Amino acid sequence: MTDSPSFFTRALHAGRSRQTAPSRATPIYLTAGFEFEDFDHAAHHFGTGEGFGYTRTGNPTLRAVERQLANLESGSDAVLVASGQAAVAIALLTVAGAGDHIVASTHIYEGTRGLLVDNLARLGIESTFVDEIRDPAAWRAAIRPNTRALFAESIANARNDILDIAAVSAVGDETGIPLIVDNTLATPYLVRPLEHGASIVVHSASKFLAGHGSVLGGVIIDGGRFDATLSGRHAPHLLAPGAGGAPSIFERHGGDARIAYARESVAPRFGASPSPLNAFLIGQGAETIGLRVERQSRNALEIARWLQAQEAVESVDHVGLESHPDHDLAQRYLSGGYGSIFTFTLRGGLEAARDFVESVQVFTHMTRIGDVRSLVLHPATTSHSHRTEQEREAHGIHPGTLRVSIGIESVDDLIEDLSRVLATVWEKVA
Ligand SMILES: *Cc1c(COP(=O)(O)O)cnc(C)c1O
């Protein structure tokens, strides 16, 4: 700086520090970009993508959280994005383009379904839905020569369907098609799909990974096992030479070609970059995910068992219950608990459901899941209101069905809240 810089210049440059200090918590690099050390450093960054230049293409806070989440999922690498929807969209756009085809489970998040049937369809990516997800033959029958991915959720809402990850991965492996698993409801504490053969995992980090309910985020985690011999014909974009005859993505990144392509070419161009502050908050949340999910799962199972014994309750769809059709798969895949999001159906139908959500006190009435607080929602009139009644019934969503996401409160207080509410609801019905 000059000896006597002006007020305007001092406002920008005075006291500025590049000093770093060893910090216990991940430092929050809340910056749009990074200063280059010199001329060659800038050229090197642009030439190789190494280091940090601009936060949309990389940031040390994001990088730390990406490594943390990749590790928790037994993955090789991860890309953090601004929401779960962005994670699903970027994962699918990493493997598919116009003229390609995706096979997806029918039992998926409504936002993902909309992405497939509306947005991706408009981009020329077709989808086929599999209803009988337990049957490998149903997946195999839906595959076409241009299928580029199989997509499903490890635990699905609303019926708590469980994905047989190994069986469906094996169907994909027959023709080199990757299985992408949305592991939002299960979390890596209960199951790590990459260990069972899935190729890519996505999450809404807005839910359990963060846990506190203060930010949105999403993550794409790759197993790092891209095999050009087996899957190359589905991924010409990973094998094609770069601009000016530069090495292909596969030549540069090998088994990590897919996640490298997501990081270099898809996520930064579609631009759903997370704030470094939000990334920090997701990383902080993820530090306690095991404790939270363990307790949430324990609370949820106790509540599911209690609900099952209540007169006012017609049915409970919780996969920890022996009566659930997927209980065997849950025992095979989930360890440390059966999850904490489930539905139950009141005998009094819509009116009982209305009374229920309007009288709970410890439960919070809102859309969202995976919070440390217990939440309740009436799917038929909210998340699934645009579906036909027939479609809702097929998904286990009846007029009296409520979805709960159980938190870390004392289970006694939650059951007391439910007990009080069910007593009044039942009084009107009986
Ligand atoms: C919430 C959710 C999403 C979307 O995530 P956002 O962070 O809300 O964009 C995707 N999949 C599942 C299973 C979800 O629960």
PDBQT file of the ligand as one rigid body, heavy atoms in Angstrom, charges set to zero:
ROOT
HETATM    1  C1  LIG A 501     -35.630 -33.952   1.441  1.00  0.00    +0.000 C 
HETATM    2  C2  LIG A 501     -35.235 -35.029   0.526  1.00  0.00    +0.000 A 
HETATM    3  C3  LIG A 501     -34.650 -34.741  -0.715  1.00  0.00    +0.000 A 
HETATM    4  C4  LIG A 501     -34.459 -33.323  -1.182  1.00  0.00    +0.000 C 
HETATM    5  O1  LIG A 501     -33.543 -32.663  -0.382  1.00  0.00    +0.000 OA
HETATM    6  P1  LIG A 501     -33.536 -31.057  -0.165  1.00  0.00    +0.000 P 
HETATM    7  O2  LIG A 501     -32.366 -30.850   0.710  1.00  0.00    +0.000 OA
HETATM    8  O3  LIG A 501     -34.847 -30.702   0.458  1.00  0.00    +0.000 OA
HETATM    9  O4  LIG A 501     -33.383 -30.461  -1.515  1.00  0.00    +0.000 OA
HETATM   10  C5  LIG A 501     -34.263 -35.801  -1.513  1.00  0.00    +0.000 A 
HETATM   11  N1  LIG A 501     -34.451 -37.082  -1.128  1.00  0.00    +0.000 NA
HETATM   12  C6  LIG A 501     -35.022 -37.392   0.044  1.00  0.00    +0.000 A 
HETATM   13  C7  LIG A 501     -35.213 -38.819   0.412  1.00  0.00    +0.000 C 
HETATM   14  C8  LIG A 501     -35.436 -36.383   0.921  1.00  0.00    +0.000 A 
HETATM   15  O5  LIG A 501     -36.011 -36.684   2.091  1.00  0.00    +0.000 OA
ENDROOT
TORSDOF 0
